[in-house]
């Protein structure tokens, strides 16, 4: 059953019920009044911008998108990218693309123009939907992406190199297209990346997406009365696959822009949210705001909030213990996954296993797991090895990369690259990552990209980037910088140089030292981690 069938079912059965709500605290609601010959615009100082659509309108928007694409020659197997911030148009476009039989290709909104171009070319993208925040980046590359002839703009003030999607779609039929889809049909391409930082295109079929929806509902029991608060970006499998629980249950989802603690609590209260998925920094910020008196829980209606689940990075048990003291009635779950396994859920703690906090959990619904050695043989004595998973949500392949596919897929088993162990009760604990990826605030940072950037500084001889523990973000990027002989440099100078990096990629700590390399020329990062993590932990303890 293709995932689009769920949307069409909801449109039939719950046509006039709210499907999605968009809340943007940065834009206040605008009221227009006419006074003589002037139009006055008055904005409310207290209310956030809020929009909503019903399941019927959601499906109609998806159908209009599909019919536009089909009228422009998009066909089954083509690829259509989405480069947008979270809003009410995002998911209807995603489902509209799927209804044509084309593949949806969500793009990270943090990508630079060069990264956007790379991903469009890697995935053989034929059409692109983009929002107003990305006009400059798309304009920078529009002359160098000749394959992407169809460029649809989803905001006001359409640029010259694109077409106004809102205008075009309003004149199209809202009837569903007659495209037959099967579970085996390709559905979407998501992007991941290894330690080199070059994205891989991850291909999933409709069975993968549908299984993600089933897994989410089985794990968290979404019913018709649940309301899910979705904060992370929809390009990320974690956000979308958790929302699939709302899709399969026909329940409401709330898309919140921003991660301010007070705004999150206000949204839970006003929208009567029952399920919230958080990243570690957001949960930390909420608790800190409560402790500081910035949030008084008595001012909000939170009795309906039944579940807080968390993922995307290792979760400190101390954080969950603190959360349970503040919210003793909440059920809690941890979810583990990767884009190659259709996001979260291939391993999960389970709401009944709170005594096992610290573990990532047990195999999720429909999933199998094993710990393997370097030869692919199962480790059964509780030893440390690489975590492998198998289930209906495993990717089809890395698109156009058979070599990389062969490295991680073996007889249906996906090697995750994460080192883990399993206790006698079957609970899995992450030990370390094979890859050098740093997970900071739920975002992957790729050391090679940052290292290459730092080496461009005229005073820098060499650079190595490692992750150091952080109580709020999980990890921070620390740059060990070796200065050329006869040159000098300060932390402030390196920090200013790094302003040209996206904010989330900038090193939070700069250390001047020699970079150790082994005889083959590789940086000996285990030595660096051993040395600087110990020093960093001592410093953290002294500060606290």
C-alpha positions in Angstrom: 0.0 0.0 0.0 1.6 3.3 -1.0 1.7 6.1 1.6 -0.5 8.3 -0.6 -3.4 6.0 0.1 -3.4 7.1 3.7 -3.9 10.8 2.8 -6.7 10.0 0.4 -8.4 7.9 3.1 -8.2 10.7 5.6 -9.6 13.2 3.0 -12.6 10.9 2.5 -13.2 10.0 6.2 -12.1 13.2 8.0 -12.5 15.8 5.2 -13.4 18.8 7.3 -11.2 18.0 10.3 -7.9 19.9 10.9 -4.9 18.0 9.5 -2.1 20.5 9.9 -1.5 23.7 11.9 1.4 26.1 11.2 2.6 28.4 14.0 5.3 31.0 13.4 6.2 33.0 16.5 8.3 35.4 14.5 5.4 36.6 12.4 2.5 38.2 14.3 -1.0 37.9 13.0 -2.0 40.8 10.7 -5.4 42.4 10.6 -6.3 44.7 7.8 -8.8 47.5 8.2 -9.9 50.3 5.8 -10.0 53.8 7.1 -10.9 56.5 4.5 -8.5 56.1 1.6 -5.8 54.3 3.6 -5.3 50.7 4.4 -3.9 50.3 7.9 -2.1 47.2 9.0 -2.3 46.4 12.6 -0.3 43.5 14.1 -1.3 41.8 17.4 1.6 42.1 19.9 0.6 38.8 21.6 -0.6 36.3 19.1 1.7 34.2 16.8 1.0 33.8 13.2 -1.2 30.7 12.8 -2.7 28.9 9.8 -4.4 25.5 9.5 -5.8 23.2 6.8 -8.2 20.3 6.8 -7.5 16.8 5.5 -9.7 17.6 2.5 -7.7 20.8 1.6 -4.4 18.9 2.2 -5.4 16.3 -0.4 -6.7 18.9 -2.8 -3.4 20.8 -2.6 -1.5 17.6 -3.2 -3.6 16.8 -6.2 -3.1 20.2 -7.7 0.6 19.8 -7.3 0.5 16.4 -9.0 -1.6 17.7 -11.9 0.8 20.6 -12.5 3.8 18.3 -12.6 2.1 15.9 -14.9 1.1 18.7 -17.2 4.7 19.8 -17.4 5.9 16.3 -18.4 7.0 14.9 -15.0 6.5 11.2 -15.1 6.9 8.1 -12.9 10.5 7.8 -11.9 11.5 11.4 -12.3 12.8 13.3 -9.3 11.4 16.5 -7.8 13.2 18.4 -5.0 11.8 20.5 -2.2 13.9 23.3 -0.7 11.6 25.0 1.8 11.3 25.9 5.5 8.5 24.2 7.4 5.1 25.5 6.4 1.6 24.3 5.4 2.7 23.9 1.8 5.6 21.5 2.5 3.7 18.2 3.1 1.1 18.8 0.3 3.9 19.3 -2.2 5.7 16.1 -0.9 2.5 14.0 -1.4 1.7 15.7 -4.7 5.1 14.6 -6.0 4.5 11.1 -4.8 1.1 11.0 -6.5 2.7 11.5 -9.9 4.9 8.4 -9.4 7.9 10.7 -9.2 10.4 10.7 -6.3 10.4 13.4 -3.7 13.8 14.8 -2.9 13.9 16.9 0.3 16.9 19.2 0.6 18.5 20.4 3.8 17.7 24.1 4.2 21.1 24.7 5.6 22.8 23.7 2.4 25.0 26.3 0.6 24.4 27.0 -3.0 27.2 24.6 -3.9 25.7 21.8 -1.8 22.3 22.3 -3.3 23.8 22.0 -6.8 25.7 18.9 -5.8 22.6 17.2 -4.5 20.4 18.2 -7.4 23.0 16.7 -9.8 23.6 13.6 -7.7 19.9 12.7 -7.6 19.2 13.6 -11.2 16.5 16.1 -10.2 14.1 17.3 -12.9 12.1 19.9 -11.0 12.5 22.1 -7.9 10.1 23.7 -5.5 11.8 26.4 -3.4 10.7 29.1 -0.9 11.6 32.8 -0.5 14.5 32.1 1.9 16.4 30.4 -0.9 16.1 32.9 -3.8 19.8 33.9 -3.6 21.2 30.4 -3.4 19.1 29.1 -6.3 19.9 32.2 -8.3 23.6 31.5 -7.8 23.3 28.1 -9.4 20.4 28.4 -11.8 22.6 28.8 -14.9 24.6 25.7 -13.9 21.7 23.2 -13.4 20.3 22.8 -16.9 18.6 19.5 -16.1 16.3 21.3 -13.6 14.2 23.2 -16.1 11.1 23.4 -13.9 11.6 25.8 -11.0 8.6 26.6 -8.9 8.6 29.4 -6.4 6.3 29.0 -3.4 6.2 32.6 -2.0 5.4 36.1 -2.9 7.5 38.1 -5.4 8.5 35.4 -7.8 12.0 35.8 -9.2 12.7 35.9 -12.9 14.3 32.5 -13.1 11.2 30.7 -11.6 7.5 30.3 -12.0 4.9 31.3 -9.4 3.6 28.0 -8.1 0.7 29.5 -6.1 -0.7 31.1 -9.2 -0.2 28.1 -11.4 -1.7 25.6 -9.0 -4.9 27.6 -8.3 -6.0 27.0 -11.9 -5.5 23.3 -11.9 -7.8 20.4 -11.1 -8.0 19.1 -7.6 -9.0 15.6 -8.7 -6.5 12.8 -8.0 -4.3 11.8 -10.9 -4.7 8.3 -12.3 -1.2 6.9 -11.5 -1.0 3.4 -10.2 1.6 3.0 -7.4 2.9 -0.2 -5.8 5.0 -0.9 -2.6 8.0 -1.6 -4.8 7.9 1.7 -6.6 10.7 4.2 -5.7 9.3 7.0 -3.6 11.9 9.3 -2.2 15.6 10.2 -2.0 17.0 11.5 1.2 20.6 12.7 1.8 23.1 11.5 4.3 26.8 11.8 4.5 29.9 10.1 5.8 33.0 11.5 7.4 34.0 13.1 4.2 30.9 15.3 4.3 29.9 14.4 0.7 26.2 13.5 0.7 25.0 10.2 -0.4 21.6 9.9 -2.0 19.5 7.3 -0.1 16.7 5.7 -2.1 13.5 4.4 -0.4 10.4 2.8 -1.9 6.8 3.2 -0.8 7.0 0.1 1.4 9.7 1.9 3.4 7.6 5.0 4.0 4.5 2.9 4.8 6.4 0.8 7.3 7.7 4.0 9.0 4.1 5.1 9.6 3.2 1.7 11.0 6.3 1.6 13.2 5.5 5.1 14.6 1.9 4.3 15.5 2.8 0.9 17.1 5.5 2.5 19.2 3.6 5.6 20.4 -0.1 4.5 20.0 -1.3 7.5 18.1 -5.1 7.7 18.1 -7.6 10.1 16.5 -7.5 12.3 19.5 -3.8 12.8 19.6 -2.1 16.0 18.5 1.6 15.9 17.6 3.9 18.9 17.9 6.5 18.8 15.1 9.4 21.1 15.6 12.3 19.7 13.5 12.6 20.5 9.8 10.5 18.3 7.5 13.4 17.6 5.2 14.7 15.3 8.0 13.4 11.8 8.1 13.1 12.1 11.9 10.5 14.8 11.7 8.5 13.4 8.8 8.5 9.8 9.9 7.3 10.7 13.4 4.5 12.8 11.8 3.6 9.7 9.8 2.0 8.5 13.0 -0.4 11.3 12.7 -1.0 10.5 9.1 -1.8 6.8 9.7 -4.1 7.7 12.7 -5.8 10.6 10.9 -4.9 12.9 13.8 -3.7 16.5 13.9 -0.1 17.7 13.5 1.2 21.1 14.6 4.2 22.6 12.7 6.1 24.9 15.0 8.8 27.2 13.8 11.5 27.9 16.3 12.8 26.2 19.4 12.3 28.8 22.1 11.4 27.0 25.3 8.5 29.2 26.2 7.0 29.0 22.7 7.2 25.2 22.8 5.3 25.1 26.2 2.8 27.7 25.0 2.1 25.7 21.8 1.6 22.5 23.7 -0.9 24.4 25.9 -2.8 26.3 23.3 -2.9 23.5 20.7 -3.6 20.8 23.3 -0.7 18.7 22.1 -0.4 15.2 23.5 2.9 14.1 21.9 6.1 16.1 21.5 9.4 14.9 20.0 12.4 16.9 21.3 16.1 17.0 20.8 18.4 17.0 23.8 19.2 20.8 23.6 15.5 21.7 23.5 14.6 19.5 26.5 17.6 21.0 28.3 16.5 24.5 27.5 12.9 23.9 28.7 14.1 22.5 32.0 16.6 25.4 32.4 13.9 28.0 31.7 11.6 26.3 34.3 14.4 26.3 36.9 15.2 30.0 36.2 11.6 31.0 36.7 11.1 32.0 33.0 8.4 29.4 32.6 5.7 28.9 35.3 4.0 25.6 34.5 0.9 26.7 36.4 0.2 29.2 33.7 -0.3 26.5 31.1 -2.7 23.6 30.4 -0.4 20.6 30.0 -2.4 17.8 31.5 -3.1 16.3 28.1 0.6 16.0 27.2 1.1 12.3 27.6 4.4 11.5 25.7 7.8 13.1 25.3 10.1 11.2 23.1 13.6 12.0 22.1 16.3 11.0 19.6 18.8 12.0 16.9 21.7 11.9 19.4 22.8 10.1 22.6 20.5 11.0 25.5 22.1 11.6 28.9 20.2 9.5 31.6 20.6 12.5 33.9 18.5 14.6 31.6 15.7 12.1 31.6 15.8 11.8 35.4 15.5 15.6 35.6 12.7 15.6 33.1 10.7 13.0 35.1 11.0 15.0 38.2 9.4 18.0 36.5 6.9 16.0 34.4 6.3 12.9 36.5 3.2 11.8 34.5 4.9 11.8 31.1 5.6 8.6 29.3 9.1 8.6 27.7 10.7 6.9 24.7 14.1 7.1 23.0 14.2 6.4 19.3 17.3 5.3 17.3 17.5 5.3 13.5 19.3 6.7 10.5 18.1 7.9 7.1 19.1 4.6 5.6 16.5 2.9 7.8 13.8 5.4 7.1 14.7 7.4 10.1 13.8 6.6 13.7 12.3 3.4 15.0 14.5 0.5 13.9 15.5 0.5 17.6 13.5 2.1 20.4 13.5 2.0 24.2 9.7 1.6 24.5 7.6 3.5 26.9 7.5 0.7 29.4 11.2 0.4 29.8 12.0 3.6 31.7 14.3 1.6 34.0 16.6 1.1 31.0 17.3 4.7 30.2 20.8 4.9 28.8 20.0 2.1 26.3 18.7 2.9 22.8 16.4 0.0 23.3 15.3 -3.1 21.5 14.4 -3.9 17.9 11.5 -1.8 16.7 8.3 -3.0 15.1 9.1 -5.3 12.2 12.8 -4.9 12.7 15.7 -7.2 13.6 19.1 -6.3 15.0 22.4 -7.9 15.6 25.9 -6.9 16.8 28.6 -8.0 14.4 32.4 -8.2 14.3 34.6 -7.0 11.5 33.9 -10.2 9.5 30.1 -9.8 9.8 29.7 -12.6 12.3 27.2 -12.1 15.1 28.6 -11.3 18.6 26.4 -13.0 21.2 28.5 -12.6 24.5 27.7 -9.0 25.2 30.9 -7.8 23.4 31.2 -4.6 21.5 30.7 -4.7 17.7 28.9 -2.8 14.9 25.1 -2.6 15.1 23.3 -4.0 12.0 19.5 -3.7 11.4 17.1 -5.5 9.0 13.5 -4.7 8.2 11.0 -3.3 5.6 12.4 0.2 6.2 15.9 -0.5 5.0 16.9 1.6 1.9 16.9 0.2 -1.5 20.4 1.5 -2.2 22.6 4.5 -2.3 21.4 6.0 -5.6 24.0 5.6 -8.4 26.6 4.3 -5.9 26.9 0.5 -6.0 30.2 0.5 -4.2 28.9 2.4 -1.2 25.8 0.3 -1.2 27.8 -2.9 -1.1 29.8 -1.7 1.8 26.7 -1.4 4.1 24.0 -3.8 2.7 24.6 -7.5 3.1 21.7 -10.0 2.6 19.2 -7.3 3.6 21.2 -6.3 6.7 22.2 -2.6 7.0 25.5 -1.9 8.8 24.9 1.3 10.7 28.5 2.3 11.4 27.6 2.6 15.1 29.5 0.5 17.7 27.2 -1.1 20.3 26.7 -3.8 22.8 23.7 -5.8 24.0 22.9 -6.8 27.5 21.5 -10.1 28.7 17.9 -8.8 28.4 18.4 -7.8 24.8 18.7 -4.0 25.3 21.2 -2.3 23.0 23.7 0.4 24.2 25.7 2.6 21.9 29.4 2.6 22.7 31.0 4.7 20.0 30.7 5.5 16.3 32.9 4.1 13.6 32.6 7.3 11.7 34.0 10.6 12.9 30.7 12.4 12.5 29.9 14.8 15.4 26.3 15.1 16.5 25.7 18.5 17.9 22.2 19.5 18.8 20.8 16.7 16.6 22.7 18.0 13.5 25.5 16.0 11.9 28.8 17.9 11.6 31.4 16.5 9.2 35.0 17.2 10.4 36.7 17.0 7.0 34.6 19.9 5.7 35.5 22.1 8.7 39.2 21.0 8.5 39.5 21.8 4.8 38.0 25.3 5.5 40.4 26.0 8.4 43.4 24.9 6.3 42.6 27.8 3.9 43.6 30.3 6.6 47.0 31.7 5.7 48.5 31.0 9.1 47.2 27.4 9.5 49.4 24.5 8.7 47.0 21.7 9.7 43.7 21.2 11.5 41.7 18.4 13.1 38.2 18.6 14.3 36.8 16.3 17.0 33.7 16.1 19.2 33.8 17.1 22.8 31.0 16.4 25.3 28.5 19.2 26.0 25.7 19.0 28.6 23.3 20.9 26.3 24.2 20.0 22.7 25.5 16.5 23.3 28.7 17.3 21.6 30.5 20.4 20.3 33.0 20.7 17.5 36.5 21.4 18.7 39.2 22.4 16.3 42.8 21.6 17.0 44.8 24.0 14.9 48.5 23.8 14.1 50.1 27.1 13.1 52.8 27.4 10.4 56.3 28.1 11.7 57.0 31.8 11.9 53.3 32.7 11.9 51.0 33.7 14.8 47.3 33.5 15.3 44.7 34.0 18.0 41.5 32.3 18.9 39.6 35.5 18.0 41.2 35.5 14.6 40.2 31.9 13.9 36.7 32.6 15.2 36.3 35.6 12.8 37.6 33.5 9.9 35.0 30.9 10.7 32.1 33.4 10.3 32.0 32.4 6.7 30.9 28.9 7.7 27.3 28.2 8.5 26.7 28.9 12.2 26.1 25.3 13.1 29.4 24.2 11.6 31.6 26.7 13.4 33.9 25.2 16.0 32.8 26.0 19.6 36.3 25.4 20.9 39.8 26.2 19.4 43.0 24.6 20.6 46.4 25.4 19.3 48.6 22.3 19.1 50.5 19.9 16.8 48.4 17.5 14.8 49.5 13.9 15.2 49.4 11.8 12.0 50.2 8.1 11.6 52.7 6.7 9.0 50.0 6.6 6.3 49.3 10.3 6.8 46.0 9.9 8.6 45.2 12.1 11.6 45.3 10.1 14.8 42.0 11.2 16.1 41.7 8.6 18.9 44.8 10.2 20.5 43.3 13.7 20.2 39.9 12.5 21.7 41.6 10.7 24.5 43.7 13.8 25.4 41.2 16.7 24.9 38.0 15.0 26.1 39.7 14.3 29.5 40.9 17.9 29.8 37.5 19.2 28.7 35.6 17.1 31.2 37.9 18.3 34.0 37.2 21.9 32.9 33.4 21.3 32.7 33.5 19.9 36.3 35.4 22.8 37.6 33.0 25.3 36.0 30.0 23.5 37.5 
